């Protein structure tokens, strides 16, 4: 199995974290267990003002996208 991790700037000061694997595909939502893995990832992302998207890849494997949106500091004027 191959795992690829990327962190890149997106939309100015925002960041996009991408984690991909070419291994097992995701189970359909209706057959996923009641584990905490995906729920805790989404919770932690919300705690830092980020969003998470988890999706299967057409070639097999899965991809997790986490967009981290930088908030302006108090008193800072954005362009």
C-alpha positions as CSV (number, residue, x, y, z in Angstrom):
1,X,0.0,0.0,0.0
2,X,1.2,3.5,-0.8
3,X,0.3,6.6,1.4
4,X,0.7,10.1,0.2
5,X,0.5,13.2,2.5
6,X,0.6,16.7,1.2
7,X,0.3,20.1,2.9
8,X,-0.2,23.1,0.6
9,X,-1.3,26.7,0.7
10,X,-4.8,27.2,-0.7
11,X,-6.7,30.5,-1.2
12,X,-4.1,32.8,0.3
13,X,-3.4,31.9,3.9
14,X,-5.6,28.8,4.1
15,X,-4.0,25.3,4.1
16,X,-5.1,22.1,2.5
17,X,-3.9,18.8,4.0
18,X,-4.4,15.8,1.7
19,X,-3.9,12.2,2.7
20,X,-4.4,9.5,0.1
21,X,-3.9,5.8,0.0
22,X,-4.2,3.2,-2.8
23,X,-5.3,0.4,-0.5
24,X,-8.7,-0.5,0.7
25,X,-11.7,1.5,-0.5
26,X,-14.2,3.0,2.0
27,X,-17.2,1.0,2.9
28,X,-20.6,2.5,2.0
29,X,-21.9,4.7,4.8
30,X,-24.8,2.2,5.4
31,X,-22.3,-0.6,6.3
32,X,-19.8,1.3,8.3
33,X,-19.5,0.5,12.0
34,X,-20.1,2.8,14.9
35,X,-16.4,3.4,15.5
36,X,-15.0,6.8,16.5
37,X,-12.3,7.2,13.8
38,X,-14.1,9.4,11.2
39,X,-16.3,11.2,13.9
40,X,-13.3,12.2,15.9
41,X,-11.4,13.5,12.8
42,X,-14.4,15.7,12.0
43,X,-14.7,16.8,15.6
44,X,-11.1,17.8,15.9
45,X,-11.2,19.6,12.5
46,X,-14.2,21.7,13.7
47,X,-12.3,22.5,16.9
48,X,-9.6,24.3,14.9
49,X,-12.0,25.8,12.4
50,X,-11.3,23.3,9.6
51,X,-13.4,21.1,7.5
52,X,-12.9,17.4,6.6
53,X,-14.0,15.6,3.5
54,X,-13.4,11.8,3.2
55,X,-14.1,10.1,-0.2
56,X,-13.2,7.0,-2.2
57,X,-10.8,7.5,-5.1
58,X,-12.0,6.2,-8.6
59,X,-8.8,4.2,-8.9
60,X,-9.2,2.5,-5.5
61,X,-8.2,3.7,-2.1
62,X,-9.4,6.7,-0.2
63,X,-8.7,10.4,0.2
64,X,-9.0,12.7,3.2
65,X,-9.0,16.4,2.6
66,X,-8.7,18.8,5.5
67,X,-9.0,22.5,4.8
68,X,-7.7,24.8,7.5
69,X,-9.0,28.3,7.3
70,X,-6.8,30.9,8.9
71,X,-8.8,33.5,10.8
72,X,-7.5,37.0,10.9
73,X,-5.9,38.2,14.1
74,X,-7.8,40.7,16.2
75,X,-7.4,44.2,14.6
76,X,-5.9,42.8,11.4
77,X,-7.3,44.1,8.2
78,X,-7.5,41.5,5.4
79,X,-6.8,42.5,1.8
